Amino acid sequence: MRIGQRLKGALTAGAISSLAFLGAMSATPGHTANYILEDPDQTIYILCAPGECPDSGGIPNGQTADGTIFEAMPNPTEPSTGTGVFNPFLRVQDSGAKADVEYATGQDPIDPLNPPGTYSSEAGFNTDASKFDKINYETKPSDGTPASGWTRSVLFGELDTSDGYVTLKLDANEHGASSSANNLIVITEMQIFVGPGLDNPEVDGAGLVCDDDMPDNCFGYSGARFDNADPNENTLLTEDPMWSLDGGMNVDGTRNLESDGKATNVDVVLQASICDTKGNCGSGKGDMVVRIPVGFFAGAALTDNFVLYFEAIKNHDGFEEWSFASAGDGQQVSEPASLGLFGIALAGMGYIRRRRRGANT
């Protein structure tokens, strides 16, 4: 069954109950969580390829208040998919996939596509550390050679920003068919750090700052994972994030705050096997593209390191890879104004889900 058909069926009460049941199956009842995440203020759903969405009620894209755009990125017929095609700079994989995050227990009403529960998690950031070094969290190097393969440091000058955006692409590789709730993952945080000397924070940051919940593993990243903290409370070595999914910061320096004074908490629900070309749906092509206004990175030098920190839940034992648009990609960029209007329309139709903090327990 195609994604669009499932989404159309989800408009019925019976299908909504089924999706809630499938989502709950991913949780581990009775398991003691190490982390607690609140219900998001805004949920963006990336569930189908653009060609499937117009007549299906599906959602191909969304936008946050700071102008960051999220779009489905279907696998094309050419070039073919497969390992080595995607050219990632960050791979994150938790092979154990232990349920350790208690998520959104205050939901009211329950979101059938993103129900509460206790779920597995993964996190990491790109680095030149090898497997023979102390590499951060669930980040995976390729063969133990620094600056090679799946994970490596990146210079800001490698990114193509000529269209006014920093463009990142995610290739998610998880269990389940592309029409199943078991195939959904939830991105709960993204942070971008730009500055000199961030090519190997694990080595350079040893003894400087520590992750609060892993005091014996000082990766150079401060604070704790999956903590709903204001991103401005996190640093990588001595650098604050220039952009974050939950930061609520605009390019002009103003902030988007909720009624309780906290920054807007944004989560992204992603179908991990978005594909509209049968036979070309494997690993090696992106499922989602993220376009961040380049104004957030004003003052960044071409020789500064660009580091993406990434958190997700509801993963299995598959891997997630990130790449970026570089000069010569020739990737088409949707018109921001039209996307903004589309985002407003989705909000009016209830597709961009916002909750009242007062409903949280």
C-alpha positions in Angstrom: 0.0 0.0 0.0 1.4 3.4 -0.9 1.9 6.1 1.7 -0.8 8.3 0.2 -3.4 5.6 0.5 -2.5 5.1 4.2 -2.8 8.8 4.9 -6.2 9.0 3.2 -7.3 6.0 5.3 -6.0 7.7 8.4 -8.9 10.2 8.2 -11.2 7.4 9.5 -11.5 6.7 13.2 -10.6 3.0 12.7 -7.4 3.8 10.9 -6.4 6.3 13.6 -6.9 3.7 16.3 -4.8 1.2 14.3 -1.9 3.7 13.9 -2.0 4.5 17.6 -1.8 0.8 18.3 1.1 0.3 15.9 3.0 3.3 17.4 2.5 1.9 20.9 4.0 -1.4 19.9 7.3 0.4 19.3 7.4 1.3 23.0 8.6 -0.9 25.8 6.0 -1.0 28.6 7.4 -0.9 32.1 10.9 0.1 31.0 12.6 2.7 33.1 13.6 5.6 30.9 16.9 7.5 31.2 15.5 10.6 29.6 12.1 12.4 29.6 11.0 14.5 26.6 7.9 16.8 26.7 5.2 16.9 24.2 6.3 19.2 21.3 4.7 22.6 20.7 4.9 22.0 16.9 5.1 18.8 15.0 6.1 18.7 11.3 5.1 15.6 9.4 7.2 14.5 6.4 5.3 11.4 5.2 5.2 11.1 1.4 6.9 12.1 -1.8 5.6 15.3 -3.5 4.1 13.3 -6.4 1.9 11.4 -4.0 0.6 14.2 -1.9 -1.8 16.4 -3.9 -4.6 13.9 -4.2 -4.0 11.9 -1.0 -4.1 14.4 1.8 -0.5 13.7 2.5 2.0 16.3 3.7 5.2 16.8 1.6 6.7 19.6 3.6 6.6 22.0 6.6 8.2 25.1 7.9 9.2 26.5 11.3 8.7 30.1 12.5 12.4 30.9 11.9 12.0 30.2 8.1 13.6 26.7 8.1 12.0 24.5 5.5 11.5 20.7 5.7 10.6 18.7 2.5 10.2 15.1 1.5 13.1 14.1 -0.8 12.0 11.1 -3.0 14.4 8.7 -4.5 14.8 9.4 -8.2 15.2 6.8 -11.0 18.8 8.1 -11.7 21.3 7.7 -10.3 20.5 4.4 -8.7 20.5 4.0 -4.9 23.0 2.0 -2.8 25.8 2.4 -0.3 28.4 4.9 -1.4 26.0 7.0 -3.5 24.9 9.4 -0.7 28.3 10.8 0.4 27.4 11.4 4.0 29.4 13.5 6.5 27.5 12.0 9.6 26.2 8.5 10.2 24.4 7.7 13.5 23.4 4.2 14.4 22.4 2.5 17.7 22.5 -1.2 17.0 21.2 -2.0 20.4 18.2 0.3 20.1 17.3 0.2 23.8 14.2 2.0 24.9 15.4 4.8 27.1 13.4 7.9 26.3 10.0 8.6 27.9 8.2 10.7 25.3 5.2 13.1 25.3 3.3 11.6 28.2 1.2 14.8 28.4 -0.4 14.5 25.0 -4.0 15.5 24.9 -5.4 14.5 22.6 -3.2 11.6 21.5 -1.4 12.1 18.2 -2.0 8.9 16.2 1.1 9.4 14.1 3.3 10.3 17.0 1.9 8.7 20.2 3.5 8.8 23.6 5.5 6.0 25.0 9.0 4.8 26.0 11.2 4.6 22.9 14.7 3.9 21.7 17.0 6.8 20.8 20.2 7.8 19.0 22.3 10.9 18.9 25.6 12.1 17.5 27.6 14.8 15.7 30.2 14.8 12.9 33.8 14.6 13.8 37.2 13.3 12.6 37.5 11.0 15.6 38.1 7.4 14.5 36.8 4.2 16.1 40.1 3.9 17.8 39.5 7.2 19.5 36.7 8.1 21.9 33.9 8.9 19.4 30.7 10.6 20.5 27.4 8.8 21.4 26.1 6.6 18.5 28.2 8.3 15.8 29.8 5.7 13.4 33.1 6.1 11.6 33.7 4.0 8.5 37.0 2.2 8.9 38.8 3.9 11.8 40.6 6.3 9.5 40.1 10.0 10.5 38.2 12.2 8.0 37.1 9.2 5.8 33.9 7.5 4.9 30.6 7.9 6.8 31.6 10.6 9.3 34.0 13.4 8.9 34.7 17.1 9.8 33.3 19.7 7.4 34.5 23.2 6.6 31.8 25.9 6.1 33.3 26.7 2.8 32.3 23.3 1.4 28.6 24.1 1.7 26.8 25.7 -1.2 24.9 28.7 0.2 24.4 30.6 -3.1 20.6 30.1 -3.0 20.3 31.7 0.5 20.1 28.4 2.4 22.4 25.8 4.0 20.8 22.6 2.6 21.1 19.3 4.5 19.8 15.9 3.3 18.8 13.0 5.5 18.8 9.3 4.4 17.0 7.4 7.1 17.3 3.6 7.0 15.0 1.8 9.5 12.6 -1.2 9.7 9.2 -1.5 8.2 7.6 -0.9 4.8 7.2 2.7 3.6 3.5 2.5 4.5 3.9 1.3 8.1 3.9 3.2 11.4 6.9 1.0 12.4 8.9 2.9 9.8 8.4 6.3 11.4 11.2 8.1 13.3 11.0 11.3 15.2 13.7 14.0 15.0 13.6 15.7 18.4 16.7 18.0 18.1 19.1 19.4 15.6 21.9 22.0 16.5 24.5 23.5 14.2 27.8 24.7 15.6 30.2 26.7 13.4 33.7 27.8 14.5 37.4 27.1 14.3 38.9 23.9 15.9 35.7 21.8 15.9 37.1 19.0 13.7 37.7 16.6 16.6 35.8 17.8 19.8 36.3 14.5 21.5 40.0 15.0 21.7 40.2 18.7 22.0 37.4 18.9 24.5 38.6 16.2 26.9 38.5 17.6 30.4 37.0 20.9 29.2 33.2 20.3 29.2 31.2 17.1 29.7 27.8 15.7 28.8 26.0 16.0 32.2 24.5 12.4 31.9 27.8 10.8 30.8 30.5 12.3 33.1 33.0 9.6 32.1 32.8 10.4 28.4 33.7 14.0 27.8 33.0 14.5 24.1 33.2 18.3 24.1 29.4 18.7 24.1 27.9 20.3 27.2 24.6 19.6 28.8 22.6 16.5 28.5 20.9 14.7 25.7 17.1 14.5 25.3 16.5 17.1 28.0 14.2 19.7 26.5 16.7 22.3 27.6 17.1 25.7 25.9 19.7 24.9 23.1 21.5 28.1 24.2 22.5 26.1 27.3 24.5 23.7 25.1 27.9 24.3 23.7 30.4 22.4 21.6 33.8 23.2 23.1 33.3 27.0 23.6 30.9 27.5 20.7 27.1 28.2 21.1 24.8 26.8 18.4 24.2 29.2 15.5 21.0 27.4 14.7 18.8 24.8 16.4 15.5 23.1 15.7 14.2 24.0 19.2 16.0 27.4 19.6 13.2 29.6 18.6 15.7 32.1 17.3 15.1 34.2 14.2 17.8 35.5 11.8 17.3 39.1 13.2 18.0 37.9 16.8 14.4 37.9 18.0 13.0 34.7 19.5 9.8 32.7 19.1 8.6 31.9 22.6 5.6 30.0 23.9 3.2 31.5 26.6 5.4 30.0 29.4 8.4 31.9 28.1 10.2 28.8 26.7 11.5 28.5 23.2 9.2 26.6 20.8 9.8 22.8 21.0 9.7 21.4 17.5 9.7 17.7 16.5 9.8 16.2 13.0 8.0 12.9 12.2 9.6 11.3 9.2 8.6 8.3 7.2 12.0 6.7 6.9 11.4 5.1 3.5 10.1 7.9 1.3 10.2 6.8 -2.3 8.1 7.3 -5.4 10.0 5.2 -7.9 9.6 1.5 -7.4 12.9 -0.4 -7.5 14.9 2.6 -6.4 13.9 2.7 -2.8 17.0 1.5 -1.0 19.7 3.1 1.0 21.7 5.8 -0.7 19.2 8.6 -1.5 17.7 11.1 0.9 14.3 11.0 2.4 14.2 14.6 3.7 15.9 17.9 2.9 16.3 20.7 5.4 16.9 24.3 4.2 18.2 26.6 6.9 18.4 30.4 6.0 22.0 31.3 5.6 21.5 34.4 7.6 21.9 32.3 10.8 25.5 31.8 9.9 26.5 35.5 9.3 30.1 36.0 10.2 31.1 32.3 9.7 34.5 32.0 8.0 35.0 29.6 5.1 37.7 27.8 7.1 35.4 27.3 10.2 34.2 23.8 11.0 30.5 23.0 10.5 29.1 20.6 13.0 25.6 19.1 13.0 24.4 17.6 16.3 21.4 15.3 15.8 18.9 13.5 18.1 16.1 11.1 17.1 13.8 8.6 18.8 11.7 5.5 17.6 14.8 4.3 15.7 15.5 0.5 15.4 19.0 -0.8 14.6 19.2 0.9 11.2 21.3 4.0 10.5 20.7 7.6 9.6 23.1 9.5 7.3 23.3 13.3 6.7 24.9 14.9 3.6 24.9 18.6 2.5 24.4 20.5 -0.8 27.8 21.5 -2.2 28.8 23.5 -5.2 27.7 21.7 -8.4 24.8 19.8 -6.9 22.4 21.7 -9.0 19.5 20.9 -6.7 16.3 22.8 -7.2 15.1 24.9 -4.4 11.4 25.5 -3.9 10.2 29.1 -3.7 10.3 30.2 -0.1 7.3 32.5 -0.4 5.1 29.8 -1.8 6.3 27.3 0.8 5.5 29.8 3.5 2.0 30.2 2.2 1.6 26.4 2.0 2.8 26.1 5.6 0.2 28.6 6.7 -2.4 26.7 4.8 -1.4 23.4 6.5 -1.5 25.1 9.9 -5.1 26.2 9.2 -6.0 22.6 8.1 -4.5 21.2 11.3 -1.6 19.4 9.7 1.0 21.3 11.7 0.0 20.2 15.1 0.5 22.6 18.1 -0.4 21.8 21.6 -1.3 23.9 24.7 1.3 23.6 27.4 -1.5 23.8 29.9 -2.7 20.4 28.7 0.6 18.8 29.7 0.7 17.0 33.0 
